[in-house]
Amino acid sequence: MTSKIKVLIVDDSALVRQALTEILSSDPHIEVMAAASDPFVAAQRIKECVPDVITLDVEMPRMDGLTFLQKIMSQHPIPVIMCSSLTDSGSETALKALEYGAVEIIAKPKMGTKQFIEESRVRICDTIRAAAMAKPRPLAVRAHAVTPKLTADVIMEKPPTKAMIQTTEKVVVVGASTGGTEALKLFLEMLPENAPGIVIVQHMPEQFTAAFAKRLDSTCRVTVKEAANNDSVVRGRVLIAPGNHHLLLKRSGARYYVEIKDGPLVSRHRPSVDVLFRSAARYAGRNAVGVIMTGMGDDGAHGMKELFDAGAMTLAQDEATCVVYGMPNEAVKLGGVHRTLPLQSIAPEVLRLCG
């Protein structure tokens, strides 16, 4: 029997500490070893027992989350998940934390419908398991019953076996999860301003995706924005799926555009990479290039095989450069990947394939 994942919760709100404790304790593979009200108490707990994963509040008295994160990552790297409120300042700070070595962001748990609470539980527990598998990098170097795991069938039917006729423009679809924010940053910063149109699903909570897109837009030569319904997919533009919504690639004549769609969790995620990839297989076919990056689980693996079968070229990030080699590995095992490449080689290969 494998040992449980030991989690240290650090948050100044007693209600949040209680909510997270209840959520994590519901998973038989996770154990809350301690809950601390601030980083000073947390540091003492870490001296007593080193956790496998830390959930860390972004904004706290006495010492803020970013300062404590820097201390952890420079002294003894431990997988850290930032727990943030859905505010503009909280989003910006949480995204900065990812640059400092945090592996994921989760939104602070709150009350809602039974379905909302269950989906939050699934997402938070999955994030803890992903973080426990992550390879944290030093700061100096950049059987509980759950909701059934749904496939992309609930959002759209499988594409026809016959691939669509190629049009003049290529379109690139990308999926990523744990570790993906920094991987996407490196990938996109390597692209020229006239790069092919790109559509991305990065597993991230609602309201963080807009801040993430804005941050990328400020550092990349391509234009990056959070996708809105009916946005055109054109050269020099990158569209990122809004948190908590599925994103589909569609086509009208020679024009590619995106559709924002609600629906249940697919492969335990919303947005789901499988949904994006399936839509690309149907509406772009051999005109698409699919890329799957770092992340836990298998979201995107089946969709990538559908892209492969539709005649698209497919690329996966290699194990050495992944924070978690889950999603790419599953896609490889399904036989849906043409080439596996280190992260720094993906952008040049995408540009080569798109001519």
C-alpha positions in Angstrom: 0.0 0.0 0.0 1.4 3.4 -1.0 1.7 6.1 1.6 -0.7 9.0 1.6 0.2 12.4 0.2 1.0 14.6 3.2 -0.4 18.2 2.7 0.4 21.3 4.7 -2.3 24.0 4.4 -1.2 27.6 5.0 -4.0 30.2 5.1 -4.9 33.0 7.5 -8.6 32.2 7.2 -9.9 29.6 9.6 -12.9 28.9 7.3 -10.6 28.3 4.3 -8.4 26.0 6.4 -11.4 24.0 7.5 -12.9 23.8 4.0 -9.6 22.6 2.4 -9.1 20.1 5.3 -12.6 18.6 4.7 -12.1 18.5 0.9 -8.7 16.9 1.0 -9.6 14.5 3.8 -12.4 13.1 1.6 -9.7 11.6 -0.7 -8.3 8.3 0.7 -4.9 9.1 -0.9 -4.4 12.5 0.8 -3.7 13.3 4.4 -3.7 16.8 5.9 -0.6 16.7 8.2 -1.2 20.2 9.5 -3.0 23.5 8.9 -1.1 26.8 9.7 -2.4 30.3 10.0 0.7 32.0 8.7 4.2 31.2 7.2 5.9 31.4 10.6 3.7 28.6 12.0 4.1 26.7 8.7 7.9 26.9 8.9 7.8 25.3 12.4 5.5 22.5 11.0 7.9 21.9 8.1 10.8 21.5 10.6 8.8 18.8 12.4 7.7 17.0 9.2 8.4 17.8 5.6 5.1 17.7 3.6 4.8 16.3 0.1 2.7 19.3 -1.0 1.9 22.8 0.4 -1.2 24.9 -0.3 -0.2 28.5 0.2 -2.5 31.5 0.6 -1.4 34.4 -1.6 -2.2 37.3 0.8 -1.4 36.8 4.5 -0.4 39.1 7.4 3.1 39.0 8.9 4.6 37.4 5.7 2.9 37.3 2.2 2.7 34.1 0.2 5.3 35.2 -2.4 8.0 35.9 0.2 7.4 32.5 1.9 7.4 30.7 -1.5 10.8 32.3 -2.4 12.2 31.0 0.9 10.8 27.5 0.3 12.1 27.3 -3.3 15.5 28.6 -2.5 16.1 26.5 0.7 14.2 23.2 0.2 12.0 23.0 -2.9 8.6 21.4 -2.1 5.7 21.4 -4.6 3.6 24.4 -3.7 0.0 25.2 -4.9 -1.1 28.8 -4.6 -4.6 29.3 -3.1 -6.0 32.6 -4.3 -9.2 34.6 -4.1 -10.7 35.5 -7.5 -9.5 39.1 -7.5 -7.3 41.0 -10.0 -4.6 41.5 -7.5 -4.8 37.9 -6.3 -4.6 36.6 -9.9 -1.5 38.7 -10.7 0.3 37.6 -7.5 -0.6 34.0 -8.1 0.7 34.1 -11.6 3.9 35.7 -10.4 4.2 32.8 -7.9 4.2 30.4 -10.9 7.3 32.1 -12.1 8.9 31.7 -8.7 8.3 27.9 -8.8 4.8 27.2 -7.6 3.3 24.3 -9.6 -0.4 25.2 -9.7 -3.1 27.7 -8.8 -6.4 26.9 -7.2 -9.2 29.2 -6.3 -10.2 29.4 -2.7 -13.1 27.0 -2.0 -16.5 28.6 -1.5 -20.1 27.4 -1.0 -22.3 26.7 -4.0 -24.5 24.0 -5.5 -23.9 20.3 -4.8 -22.5 20.0 -8.4 -20.2 23.0 -7.9 -18.9 21.7 -4.6 -18.3 18.2 -6.1 -16.5 19.7 -9.1 -14.3 21.8 -6.8 -13.5 18.8 -4.8 -12.5 16.8 -7.9 -10.3 19.7 -9.2 -8.6 20.4 -5.9 -7.8 16.8 -5.1 -6.5 16.2 -8.6 -4.3 19.3 -8.3 -2.8 17.9 -5.1 -2.1 14.6 -6.7 -0.5 16.3 -9.7 1.6 18.5 -7.5 2.8 15.5 -5.5 4.2 14.0 -8.8 5.8 17.3 -9.9 9.5 17.9 -10.1 9.9 21.2 -8.1 12.7 23.4 -9.4 14.8 25.6 -7.2 14.1 29.3 -7.5 17.4 29.9 -9.2 16.2 27.7 -12.1 13.5 28.8 -14.1 -11.2 5.1 -3.5 -13.6 7.9 -2.8 -16.5 7.9 -5.2 -16.2 10.7 -7.6 -18.1 12.2 -10.5 -17.7 9.8 -13.5 -14.9 10.7 -15.8 -16.6 11.9 -19.0 -15.1 12.0 -22.5 -15.4 14.6 -25.2 -18.6 12.8 -26.4 -20.6 14.9 -24.0 -19.6 18.1 -25.8 -19.4 17.0 -29.4 -19.5 13.7 -31.4 -16.4 12.1 -32.8 -15.1 13.5 -36.1 -15.8 11.6 -39.3 -13.0 9.2 -40.3 -12.4 11.0 -43.6 -10.1 14.0 -43.0 -11.1 17.5 -44.1 -9.6 18.9 -47.3 -6.6 21.1 -46.5 -7.0 24.9 -46.7 -4.3 27.5 -47.2 -3.7 28.2 -43.5 -2.4 25.9 -40.7 -3.8 26.1 -37.2 -2.1 25.1 -34.0 -3.9 23.6 -31.0 -2.1 23.2 -27.7 -3.0 21.5 -24.4 -1.2 21.8 -21.1 -1.8 21.4 -17.3 0.6 21.3 -14.3 3.8 23.2 -15.2 2.1 24.4 -18.4 2.1 28.2 -17.6 5.9 28.4 -17.7 6.1 25.9 -20.6 3.7 28.0 -22.7 5.6 31.2 -21.8 8.8 29.7 -23.2 7.0 28.3 -26.3 5.1 31.5 -27.2 8.1 33.8 -26.6 10.0 31.9 -29.2 7.4 32.6 -31.9 7.6 35.5 -34.5 4.8 38.0 -34.8 3.4 36.3 -37.9 3.2 32.8 -36.4 0.3 30.6 -37.3 -2.9 31.0 -35.4 -2.8 29.2 -32.1 -5.6 28.0 -29.7 -4.6 26.8 -26.2 -6.3 25.0 -23.3 -4.3 25.4 -20.1 -6.0 24.0 -17.0 -6.5 27.0 -14.8 -9.3 28.4 -12.6 -11.8 30.9 -13.9 -10.7 34.5 -13.9 -7.0 33.6 -13.8 -6.9 32.9 -17.6 -7.5 36.6 -18.5 -4.5 37.7 -16.3 -2.4 34.9 -17.7 -3.2 35.9 -21.3 -2.4 39.6 -20.4 0.9 38.6 -18.9 1.9 36.6 -22.0 0.8 39.4 -24.3 3.2 41.7 -22.6 6.2 39.5 -23.2 5.5 37.8 -26.6 5.7 39.1 -30.2 2.4 37.4 -31.0 -0.8 38.8 -29.6 -2.2 36.8 -26.7 -5.8 37.1 -25.4 -8.4 35.2 -23.5 -10.7 33.7 -26.1 -14.2 35.2 -26.6 -17.0 33.5 -28.5 -16.5 33.8 -32.3 -12.9 35.1 -32.1 -11.1 34.5 -35.4 -8.0 32.3 -35.4 -5.5 34.2 -37.5 -1.8 34.6 -37.9 0.0 36.3 -35.1 -2.9 35.7 -32.6 -3.0 33.3 -29.7 -6.3 32.5 -28.0 -6.4 30.9 -24.5 -9.5 29.1 -23.2 -11.3 31.0 -20.5 -11.3 29.1 -17.2 -14.4 27.0 -16.4 -15.5 26.9 -20.1 -14.8 24.5 -22.9 -13.2 25.9 -26.1 -13.8 24.5 -29.6 -12.2 25.3 -32.9 -14.8 25.8 -35.7 -14.6 26.6 -39.4 -16.7 28.6 -41.8 -15.4 28.3 -45.3 -11.7 29.2 -45.1 -12.2 31.1 -41.7 -11.3 29.4 -38.4 -12.9 30.7 -35.3 -13.6 29.6 -31.7 -16.7 28.7 -29.8 -17.0 29.0 -26.0 -19.2 26.3 -24.6 -20.5 25.2 -21.2 -20.9 21.6 -20.2 -19.8 19.1 -17.6 -16.2 18.3 -16.7 -14.5 16.3 -19.5 -11.6 14.1 -18.6 -12.1 15.8 -15.1 -11.5 19.2 -16.6 -13.3 22.3 -17.9 -11.8 23.5 -20.2 -10.7 20.1 -21.6 -7.9 19.5 -24.0 -9.8 16.5 -25.4 -12.7 18.8 -26.4 -10.4 21.3 -28.2 -8.4 18.5 -30.0 -11.6 16.7 -31.1 -13.0 19.9 -32.6 -9.7 20.5 -34.4 -9.7 17.0 -35.7 -13.2 17.6 -37.1 -12.9 21.1 -38.5 -9.1 21.3 -39.4 -8.0 17.7 -39.9 -4.7 17.5 -41.7 -4.5 21.3 -41.6 -3.9 21.2 -37.8 -0.8 20.8 -35.7 -1.4 19.4 -32.3 0.9 19.9 -29.3 0.5 18.3 -25.9 2.6 19.6 -23.0 3.3 18.9 -19.3 0.5 17.8 -17.0 -1.0 15.0 -14.9 -3.6 12.6 -16.2 -4.7 11.8 -19.7 -6.7 14.9 -20.8 -5.9 15.5 -24.4 -4.5 12.0 -25.1 -7.6 10.6 -26.8 -8.1 13.9 -28.7 -4.6 13.8 -29.9 -5.1 10.3 -31.3 -8.2 11.7 -33.1 -6.0 14.5 -34.5 -3.4 11.9 -35.6 -6.0 9.8 -37.3 -7.4 12.9 -39.1 -4.1 13.5 -40.7 -2.8 16.3 -38.4 0.8 16.4 -37.3 1.2 15.9 -33.5 4.0 16.8 -31.1 4.5 15.9 -27.4 6.8 17.5 -24.8 9.4 15.0 -23.6 9.8 13.6 -20.1 13.0 15.4 -19.3 11.5 18.9 -19.7 8.0 18.2 -18.2 7.1 19.1 -14.7 4.7 16.1 -14.8 5.1 13.6 -17.6 1.4 12.5 -17.6 -0.6 13.9 -20.5 2.2 13.6 -23.1 3.0 10.1 -22.0 -0.6 8.9 -22.3 -0.8 10.4 -25.8 2.3 8.6 -26.8 1.0 5.3 -25.4 -2.2 5.7 -27.4 -0.1 6.0 -30.6 -1.2 9.6 -31.3 2.2 11.3 -31.4 4.4 11.8 -34.4 7.3 13.3 -32.5 8.4 13.8 -28.9 10.6 16.8 -28.3 12.2 18.8 -25.5 10.3 22.0 -24.7 12.7 24.4 -26.4 12.5 22.5 -29.7 8.7 22.6 -30.0 8.3 26.1 -31.3 10.9 25.7 -34.1 9.2 22.4 -35.2 5.7 24.0 -35.2 7.0 26.8 -37.4 8.7 24.2 -39.7 5.5 22.2 -40.0 3.4 25.3 -40.7 5.7 26.5 -43.4 
